């Protein structure tokens, strides 16, 4: 059972939902501060990142999300958000890596709130070179990109790497991390984001509204398909004979699988072709890889790209902005006036 480290009467502002649905289901209410377990930390949040996972948990779509344990008829966790950056308020009895007053970043439970509980092993110290806003933009999307580029795609120096969805939260990190590993990176995005992706260091940028990067006219050693819906047949056509595909998410209107059917079909098809079409995977949320990301930041190889910030009271607008596809990089919710320090 969690142990209380704050008074039961202590309350906070949080973005709460009582049912699944569109952003209109979100309300800002006063709720009790969370209790923390022995291996947890209570963080006074300064900023929280917004990613597509937040949308999935808000809507309960695809239905596989509900079956994964988040609640069948209504969300079990009423406060949204995972990415958090802030200052440690209190620590559990078994916590050894942090103490009150430490600035941290990482992944918590219910980050759209003034106070957030997080496991010690999902937090790292916030580097001084990052503001709280930048720090909140790093954890979920940065970890996903790191593990995709390093572990699943196994990007190597000199390889030709195609990044579909290069201007989004995960994509902006994937471009930078693939470049840091010595690859030649071709980023794919819409017209309005071409300059942004080029500024990230992409060797070439393809505007998908004008050119189909999977038409087979050029082949790539690695393809990172981030939140797309390109058919597997088209992706195979753009891969070299021994190339590797890494699918990161999937976005369609399907209510049951929501585009993740490609991820399930890919390993079956891999059994019959030379190309490695990947396998289902879930981002591992851990402080070791978060520390690796921070090292990339310190080396100047990765910079969190923040598209826009919203106030806590504007959480619904922040999610709409992300889902409408207007964001280039990460959307961040600020909780207090000190977040830009």
C-alpha positions as a LaTeX table, in Angstrom:
\begin{tabular}{lrrr}
\hline
Residue & $x$ (\AA) & $y$ (\AA) & $z$ (\AA) \\
\hline
Unk1 & 0.00 & 0.00 & 0.00 \\
Unk2 & 1.24 & 3.52 & $-0.75$ \\
Unk3 & 2.42 & 5.49 & 2.25 \\
Unk4 & 1.27 & 9.05 & 2.79 \\
Unk5 & 4.03 & 11.65 & 2.80 \\
Unk6 & 1.66 & 14.63 & 2.70 \\
Unk7 & $-1.40$ & 15.50 & 4.71 \\
Unk8 & $-4.64$ & 13.82 & 3.66 \\
Unk9 & $-6.14$ & 17.30 & 3.54 \\
Unk10 & $-3.52$ & 18.55 & 1.06 \\
Unk11 & $-5.08$ & 19.18 & $-2.33$ \\
Unk12 & $-3.89$ & 20.24 & $-5.77$ \\
Unk13 & $-5.14$ & 21.26 & $-9.20$ \\
Unk14 & $-5.21$ & 18.51 & $-11.79$ \\
Unk15 & $-6.66$ & 17.73 & $-15.22$ \\
Unk16 & $-9.24$ & 15.03 & $-14.54$ \\
Unk17 & $-11.50$ & 12.84 & $-16.69$ \\
Unk18 & $-14.32$ & 10.67 & $-15.38$ \\
Unk19 & $-15.10$ & 9.00 & $-18.72$ \\
Unk20 & $-13.50$ & 8.31 & $-22.08$ \\
Unk21 & $-14.11$ & 10.75 & $-24.91$ \\
Unk22 & $-12.93$ & 13.84 & $-26.77$ \\
Unk23 & $-10.99$ & 16.66 & $-25.05$ \\
Unk24 & $-14.30$ & 18.02 & $-23.76$ \\
Unk25 & $-14.30$ & 15.31 & $-21.08$ \\
Unk26 & $-11.31$ & 16.98 & $-19.39$ \\
Unk27 & $-11.86$ & 19.19 & $-16.35$ \\
Unk28 & $-9.48$ & 21.07 & $-14.09$ \\
Unk29 & $-10.45$ & 20.25 & $-10.51$ \\
Unk30 & $-9.01$ & 20.25 & $-7.01$ \\
Unk31 & $-8.17$ & 16.70 & $-5.96$ \\
Unk32 & $-6.10$ & 15.16 & $-3.15$ \\
Unk33 & $-2.35$ & 15.10 & $-3.67$ \\
Unk34 & $-1.17$ & 11.60 & $-4.55$ \\
Unk35 & 0.31 & 9.32 & $-1.91$ \\
Unk36 & 3.64 & 7.68 & $-2.70$ \\
Unk37 & 5.01 & 4.22 & $-2.03$ \\
Unk38 & 8.42 & 3.45 & $-0.53$ \\
Unk39 & 10.11 & 3.41 & $-3.96$ \\
Unk40 & 8.36 & 6.51 & $-5.26$ \\
Unk41 & 9.00 & 10.24 & $-5.40$ \\
Unk42 & 6.50 & 13.09 & $-5.15$ \\
Unk43 & 7.38 & 15.74 & $-7.73$ \\
Unk44 & 6.13 & 19.32 & $-7.65$ \\
Unk45 & 5.53 & 19.62 & $-11.38$ \\
Unk46 & 6.70 & 22.59 & $-13.40$ \\
Unk47 & 5.84 & 21.17 & $-16.83$ \\
Unk48 & 4.33 & 18.08 & $-18.45$ \\
Unk49 & 4.74 & 16.76 & $-21.98$ \\
Unk50 & 1.87 & 15.82 & $-24.28$ \\
Unk51 & 2.12 & 12.82 & $-26.60$ \\
Unk52 & $-0.25$ & 10.61 & $-28.60$ \\
Unk53 & $-0.38$ & 8.15 & $-25.76$ \\
Unk54 & $-2.29$ & 10.80 & $-23.80$ \\
Unk55 & $-4.90$ & 10.93 & $-26.57$ \\
Unk56 & $-5.26$ & 7.14 & $-26.56$ \\
Unk57 & $-5.83$ & 7.09 & $-22.79$ \\
Unk58 & $-8.24$ & 10.03 & $-22.97$ \\
Unk59 & $-10.40$ & 8.42 & $-25.67$ \\
Unk60 & $-9.90$ & 4.80 & $-24.65$ \\
Unk61 & $-9.12$ & 4.07 & $-28.31$ \\
Unk62 & $-8.28$ & 1.72 & $-29.78$ \\
Unk63 & $-10.21$ & $-0.63$ & $-27.50$ \\
Unk64 & $-7.01$ & $-2.61$ & $-26.98$ \\
Unk65 & $-5.96$ & 0.23 & $-24.64$ \\
Unk66 & $-8.84$ & $-0.56$ & $-22.30$ \\
Unk67 & $-8.12$ & $-4.28$ & $-22.42$ \\
Unk68 & $-4.49$ & $-3.53$ & $-21.45$ \\
Unk69 & $-5.66$ & $-2.61$ & $-17.96$ \\
Unk70 & $-6.52$ & 1.09 & $-18.17$ \\
Unk71 & $-10.22$ & 0.53 & $-17.51$ \\
Unk72 & $-12.97$ & $-1.02$ & $-19.61$ \\
Unk73 & $-15.86$ & 1.42 & $-19.10$ \\
Unk74 & $-13.98$ & 4.36 & $-17.55$ \\
Unk75 & $-10.34$ & 5.23 & $-16.95$ \\
Unk76 & $-8.85$ & 3.75 & $-13.79$ \\
Unk77 & $-6.40$ & 6.65 & $-13.56$ \\
Unk78 & $-8.47$ & 9.86 & $-13.86$ \\
Unk79 & $-5.46$ & 12.21 & $-14.18$ \\
Unk80 & $-3.71$ & 12.18 & $-17.57$ \\
Unk81 & $-0.04$ & 12.63 & $-18.42$ \\
Unk82 & 3.30 & 10.84 & $-18.17$ \\
Unk83 & 6.17 & 13.22 & $-19.04$ \\
Unk84 & 7.07 & 15.40 & $-16.07$ \\
Unk85 & 9.76 & 17.87 & $-15.06$ \\
Unk86 & 9.86 & 19.52 & $-11.68$ \\
Unk87 & 11.32 & 19.55 & $-8.18$ \\
Unk88 & 11.24 & 16.73 & $-5.66$ \\
Unk89 & 8.78 & 17.49 & $-2.87$ \\
Unk90 & 9.08 & 14.24 & $-0.89$ \\
Unk91 & 10.59 & 10.78 & $-1.21$ \\
Unk92 & 9.58 & 7.29 & $-0.09$ \\
Unk93 & 11.53 & 5.44 & 2.60 \\
Unk94 & 13.41 & 3.25 & 0.07 \\
Unk95 & 14.45 & 6.07 & $-2.27$ \\
Unk96 & 18.21 & 6.69 & $-2.32$ \\
Unk97 & 18.89 & 8.63 & $-5.54$ \\
Unk98 & 16.89 & 11.78 & $-4.78$ \\
Unk99 & 16.04 & 14.12 & $-1.95$ \\
Unk100 & 13.64 & 17.07 & $-1.59$ \\
Unk101 & 14.72 & 20.05 & $-3.65$ \\
Unk102 & 16.31 & 18.07 & $-6.50$ \\
Unk103 & 15.29 & 19.10 & $-10.03$ \\
Unk104 & 14.25 & 16.01 & $-12.00$ \\
Unk105 & 12.72 & 14.81 & $-15.25$ \\
Unk106 & 11.10 & 11.54 & $-16.11$ \\
Unk107 & 7.84 & 9.64 & $-16.30$ \\
Unk108 & 5.19 & 9.79 & $-13.62$ \\
Unk109 & 1.57 & 8.87 & $-13.05$ \\
Unk110 & $-0.92$ & 11.67 & $-13.64$ \\
Unk111 & 1.50 & 14.37 & $-14.81$ \\
Unk112 & $-1.18$ & 16.95 & $-15.72$ \\
Unk113 & $-1.25$ & 18.13 & $-12.12$ \\
Unk114 & 0.60 & 20.27 & $-9.61$ \\
Unk115 & 2.04 & 17.21 & $-7.86$ \\
Unk116 & 2.98 & 13.93 & $-9.53$ \\
Unk117 & 4.03 & 10.55 & $-8.15$ \\
Unk118 & 6.80 & 8.73 & $-9.98$ \\
Unk119 & 8.89 & 5.65 & $-9.39$ \\
Unk120 & 12.50 & 6.40 & $-8.51$ \\
Unk121 & 13.70 & 4.23 & $-11.42$ \\
Unk122 & 11.82 & 6.39 & $-13.94$ \\
Unk123 & 13.50 & 9.68 & $-12.98$ \\
Unk124 & 16.89 & 11.31 & $-13.59$ \\
Unk125 & 18.35 & 14.65 & $-12.49$ \\
Unk126 & 17.41 & 17.53 & $-14.78$ \\
Unk127 & 20.50 & 18.90 & $-16.53$ \\
Unk128 & 21.10 & 22.60 & $-15.97$ \\
Unk129 & 21.21 & 23.27 & $-19.73$ \\
Unk130 & 17.53 & 22.31 & $-20.11$ \\
Unk131 & 14.63 & 24.45 & $-18.95$ \\
Unk132 & 11.76 & 22.64 & $-17.25$ \\
Unk133 & 9.75 & 22.98 & $-20.45$ \\
Unk134 & 12.49 & 21.36 & $-22.52$ \\
Unk135 & 12.99 & 18.68 & $-19.88$ \\
Unk136 & 9.30 & 17.77 & $-19.93$ \\
Unk137 & 9.53 & 17.29 & $-23.69$ \\
Unk138 & 12.24 & 14.64 & $-23.40$ \\
Unk139 & 11.17 & 11.45 & $-21.54$ \\
Unk140 & 8.44 & 9.50 & $-23.39$ \\
Unk141 & 9.19 & 10.58 & $-26.97$ \\
Unk142 & 12.95 & 10.62 & $-26.43$ \\
Unk143 & 13.00 & 7.14 & $-24.90$ \\
Unk144 & 10.82 & 5.77 & $-27.71$ \\
Unk145 & 13.11 & 7.24 & $-30.36$ \\
Unk146 & 16.28 & 6.07 & $-28.59$ \\
Unk147 & 15.12 & 2.48 & $-28.27$ \\
Unk148 & 13.77 & 2.45 & $-31.83$ \\
Unk149 & 16.99 & 3.80 & $-33.36$ \\
Unk150 & 19.47 & 1.93 & $-31.16$ \\
Unk151 & 17.79 & $-1.35$ & $-30.25$ \\
Unk152 & 15.14 & $-2.16$ & $-32.84$ \\
Unk153 & 16.48 & $-0.54$ & $-36.02$ \\
Unk154 & 20.10 & $-0.95$ & $-34.86$ \\
Unk155 & 21.16 & 2.02 & $-36.96$ \\
Unk156 & 24.83 & 1.90 & $-37.95$ \\
Unk157 & 27.25 & 4.47 & $-39.42$ \\
Unk158 & 26.87 & 5.00 & $-43.15$ \\
Unk159 & 23.40 & 3.50 & $-43.41$ \\
Unk160 & 20.62 & 5.21 & $-45.33$ \\
Unk161 & 17.78 & 5.80 & $-42.84$ \\
Unk162 & 14.31 & 6.96 & $-43.84$ \\
Unk163 & 12.29 & 8.56 & $-41.02$ \\
Unk164 & 8.56 & 8.77 & $-41.77$ \\
Unk165 & 6.95 & 11.31 & $-39.44$ \\
Unk166 & 10.18 & 13.22 & $-38.88$ \\
Unk167 & 8.56 & 16.40 & $-37.57$ \\
Unk168 & 6.60 & 14.89 & $-34.67$ \\
Unk169 & 7.55 & 14.35 & $-31.06$ \\
Unk170 & 9.27 & 11.00 & $-31.60$ \\
Unk171 & 10.40 & 11.82 & $-35.12$ \\
Unk172 & 12.41 & 14.91 & $-34.16$ \\
Unk173 & 14.39 & 12.80 & $-31.70$ \\
Unk174 & 14.76 & 9.92 & $-34.16$ \\
Unk175 & 16.34 & 12.20 & $-36.76$ \\
Unk176 & 18.87 & 13.56 & $-34.26$ \\
Unk177 & 19.71 & 10.18 & $-32.74$ \\
Unk178 & 20.17 & 8.49 & $-36.13$ \\
Unk179 & 22.52 & 11.33 & $-37.14$ \\
Unk180 & 24.42 & 10.90 & $-33.86$ \\
Unk181 & 24.99 & 7.25 & $-34.82$ \\
Unk182 & 26.56 & 8.29 & $-38.13$ \\
Unk183 & 23.69 & 7.51 & $-40.51$ \\
Unk184 & 22.57 & 9.43 & $-43.55$ \\
Unk185 & 19.08 & 10.54 & $-42.57$ \\
Unk186 & 16.20 & 11.29 & $-44.91$ \\
Unk187 & 13.31 & 12.89 & $-43.05$ \\
Unk188 & 9.75 & 12.82 & $-44.35$ \\
Unk189 & 7.17 & 15.46 & $-43.41$ \\
Unk190 & 4.59 & 17.85 & $-44.83$ \\
Unk191 & 5.50 & 21.09 & $-46.64$ \\
Unk192 & 5.20 & 23.38 & $-43.61$ \\
Unk193 & 7.71 & 21.32 & $-41.61$ \\
Unk194 & 10.49 & 20.92 & $-44.22$ \\
Unk195 & 12.71 & 23.67 & $-42.81$ \\
Unk196 & 12.20 & 22.38 & $-39.27$ \\
Unk197 & 13.35 & 18.85 & $-40.15$ \\
Unk198 & 16.30 & 20.17 & $-42.12$ \\
Unk199 & 17.34 & 22.25 & $-39.09$ \\
Unk200 & 17.39 & 19.06 & $-37.01$ \\
Unk201 & 20.26 & 17.81 & $-39.15$ \\
Unk202 & 18.50 & 15.64 & $-41.72$ \\
Unk203 & 20.69 & 15.16 & $-44.81$ \\
Unk204 & 17.63 & 15.33 & $-47.03$ \\
Unk205 & 13.98 & 16.19 & $-46.44$ \\
Unk206 & 11.12 & 14.74 & $-48.49$ \\
Unk207 & 7.78 & 16.53 & $-48.67$ \\
Unk208 & 5.31 & 13.65 & $-48.79$ \\
Unk209 & 2.62 & 15.88 & $-50.32$ \\
Unk210 & 4.78 & 16.13 & $-53.44$ \\
Unk211 & 6.85 & 12.95 & $-53.49$ \\
Unk212 & 6.10 & 9.39 & $-52.38$ \\
Unk213 & 9.23 & 8.30 & $-50.49$ \\
Unk214 & 8.18 & 4.65 & $-50.75$ \\
Unk215 & 7.69 & 4.51 & $-54.53$ \\
Unk216 & 10.75 & 2.28 & $-54.89$ \\
Unk217 & 12.89 & 4.80 & $-56.75$ \\
Unk218 & 15.28 & 4.79 & $-53.80$ \\
Unk219 & 15.95 & 2.08 & $-51.23$ \\
Unk220 & 16.94 & 2.43 & $-47.60$ \\
Unk221 & 18.82 & 0.25 & $-45.12$ \\
Unk222 & 16.48 & 1.26 & $-42.32$ \\
Unk223 & 12.96 & 2.69 & $-42.25$ \\
Unk224 & 11.50 & 4.17 & $-39.07$ \\
Unk225 & 7.74 & 4.52 & $-39.57$ \\
Unk226 & 6.46 & 6.71 & $-36.76$ \\
Unk227 & 2.72 & 6.80 & $-36.25$ \\
Unk228 & 1.98 & 6.25 & $-39.91$ \\
Unk229 & $-0.33$ & 4.06 & $-41.93$ \\
Unk230 & 1.78 & 3.25 & $-44.98$ \\
Unk231 & 1.01 & $-0.30$ & $-46.22$ \\
Unk232 & 3.65 & $-2.92$ & $-45.50$ \\
Unk233 & 3.93 & $-3.62$ & $-49.23$ \\
Unk234 & 5.00 & $-0.01$ & $-49.85$ \\
Unk235 & 7.47 & $-0.03$ & $-46.97$ \\
Unk236 & 9.03 & $-3.25$ & $-48.26$ \\
Unk237 & 9.38 & $-1.70$ & $-51.70$ \\
Unk238 & 11.49 & 1.10 & $-50.20$ \\
Unk239 & 13.75 & $-1.23$ & $-48.19$ \\
Unk240 & 16.95 & $-2.78$ & $-49.45$ \\
Unk241 & 16.75 & $-6.58$ & $-49.86$ \\
Unk242 & 18.25 & $-7.06$ & $-46.38$ \\
Unk243 & 16.82 & $-3.86$ & $-44.89$ \\
Unk244 & 15.06 & $-3.48$ & $-41.56$ \\
Unk245 & 11.72 & $-1.84$ & $-40.78$ \\
Unk246 & 10.80 & $-0.45$ & $-37.37$ \\
Unk247 & 7.18 & 0.53 & $-36.84$ \\
Unk248 & 6.59 & 2.94 & $-33.97$ \\
Unk249 & 2.89 & 3.19 & $-33.22$ \\
Unk250 & 0.13 & 3.32 & $-35.79$ \\
Unk251 & $-2.56$ & 5.85 & $-36.43$ \\
Unk252 & $-5.80$ & 4.95 & $-38.24$ \\
Unk253 & $-9.48$ & 5.28 & $-37.43$ \\
Unk254 & $-9.78$ & 1.61 & $-36.45$ \\
Unk255 & $-11.52$ & 1.33 & $-33.09$ \\
Unk256 & $-10.13$ & $-2.09$ & $-32.18$ \\
Unk257 & $-6.47$ & $-1.96$ & $-33.25$ \\
Unk258 & $-6.14$ & 1.62 & $-34.50$ \\
Unk259 & $-3.44$ & 0.81 & $-37.05$ \\
Unk260 & $-1.47$ & $-1.60$ & $-34.86$ \\
Unk261 & $-2.50$ & $-4.47$ & $-37.12$ \\
Unk262 & 0.55 & $-3.69$ & $-39.28$ \\
Unk263 & 2.77 & $-4.27$ & $-36.26$ \\
Unk264 & 1.14 & $-7.65$ & $-35.71$ \\
Unk265 & 1.35 & $-8.70$ & $-39.38$ \\
Unk266 & 4.95 & $-7.55$ & $-39.94$ \\
Unk267 & 6.74 & $-10.35$ & $-38.03$ \\
Unk268 & 4.60 & $-12.98$ & $-39.76$ \\
Unk269 & 5.60 & $-11.62$ & $-43.15$ \\
Unk270 & 9.25 & $-11.49$ & $-42.04$ \\
Unk271 & 9.23 & $-15.29$ & $-41.88$ \\
Unk272 & 8.93 & $-15.45$ & $-45.66$ \\
Unk273 & 11.20 & $-12.61$ & $-46.85$ \\
Unk274 & 14.82 & $-11.56$ & $-46.35$ \\
Unk275 & 13.86 & $-8.18$ & $-44.99$ \\
Unk276 & 13.41 & $-7.76$ & $-41.24$ \\
Unk277 & 9.99 & $-6.14$ & $-40.79$ \\
Unk278 & 10.21 & $-5.89$ & $-37.02$ \\
Unk279 & 8.07 & $-7.14$ & $-34.17$ \\
Unk280 & 5.70 & $-5.61$ & $-31.62$ \\
Unk281 & 7.44 & $-3.70$ & $-28.87$ \\
Unk282 & 6.67 & $-1.26$ & $-26.10$ \\
Unk283 & 8.96 & 1.52 & $-24.91$ \\
Unk284 & 10.83 & 0.59 & $-21.74$ \\
Unk285 & 10.52 & 3.41 & $-19.22$ \\
Unk286 & 13.77 & 3.35 & $-17.23$ \\
Unk287 & 16.28 & 5.77 & $-15.76$ \\
Unk288 & 19.28 & 4.13 & $-17.47$ \\
Unk289 & 18.08 & 5.10 & $-20.94$ \\
Unk290 & 16.90 & 8.47 & $-19.67$ \\
Unk291 & 20.48 & 9.07 & $-18.54$ \\
Unk292 & 21.69 & 8.14 & $-22.04$ \\
Unk293 & 19.35 & 10.75 & $-23.51$ \\
Unk294 & 20.68 & 13.36 & $-21.09$ \\
Unk295 & 24.21 & 12.46 & $-22.20$ \\
Unk296 & 23.19 & 13.09 & $-25.82$ \\
Unk297 & 21.82 & 16.47 & $-24.74$ \\
Unk298 & 25.05 & 17.34 & $-22.92$ \\
Unk299 & 27.05 & 16.37 & $-26.03$ \\
Unk300 & 24.96 & 18.70 & $-28.19$ \\
Unk301 & 23.63 & 15.78 & $-30.25$ \\
Unk302 & 20.01 & 16.07 & $-29.12$ \\
Unk303 & 17.91 & 19.14 & $-28.41$ \\
Unk304 & 14.26 & 18.87 & $-27.34$ \\
Unk305 & 12.13 & 20.73 & $-29.86$ \\
Unk306 & 9.12 & 22.40 & $-28.24$ \\
Unk307 & 6.41 & 23.52 & $-30.63$ \\
Unk308 & 4.16 & 25.34 & $-28.18$ \\
Unk309 & 3.27 & 25.55 & $-24.49$ \\
Unk310 & $-0.19$ & 25.60 & $-22.92$ \\
Unk311 & $-1.36$ & 26.32 & $-19.38$ \\
Unk312 & $-2.71$ & 23.51 & $-17.20$ \\
Unk313 & $-6.19$ & 24.94 & $-17.72$ \\
Unk314 & $-5.65$ & 24.62 & $-21.49$ \\
Unk315 & $-4.91$ & 20.88 & $-21.51$ \\
Unk316 & $-7.81$ & 20.14 & $-23.85$ \\
Unk317 & $-6.52$ & 22.71 & $-26.36$ \\
Unk318 & $-3.02$ & 21.25 & $-26.09$ \\
Unk319 & $-4.26$ & 17.78 & $-27.00$ \\
Unk320 & $-6.32$ & 19.15 & $-29.92$ \\
Unk321 & $-3.26$ & 21.01 & $-31.21$ \\
Unk322 & $-1.22$ & 17.81 & $-31.17$ \\
Unk323 & $-3.85$ & 15.56 & $-32.75$ \\
Unk324 & $-4.63$ & 18.09 & $-35.49$ \\
Unk325 & $-1.08$ & 17.54 & $-36.74$ \\
Unk326 & $-0.07$ & 21.17 & $-36.37$ \\
Unk327 & 2.76 & 20.59 & $-33.91$ \\
Unk328 & 6.37 & 20.44 & $-34.98$ \\
Unk329 & 8.12 & 18.68 & $-32.12$ \\
Unk330 & 6.58 & 18.44 & $-28.65$ \\
Unk331 & 3.62 & 20.15 & $-27.03$ \\
Unk332 & 4.16 & 20.98 & $-23.35$ \\
Unk333 & 1.80 & 22.00 & $-20.55$ \\
Unk334 & 3.22 & 24.48 & $-18.04$ \\
Unk335 & 2.10 & 24.30 & $-14.44$ \\
Unk336 & 3.64 & 27.47 & $-12.97$ \\
Unk337 & 5.51 & 30.61 & $-13.94$ \\
Unk338 & 8.98 & 29.16 & $-13.24$ \\
Unk339 & 8.87 & 26.54 & $-15.99$ \\
Unk340 & 11.12 & 28.38 & $-18.43$ \\
Unk341 & 14.05 & 28.38 & $-16.00$ \\
\hline
\end{tabular}
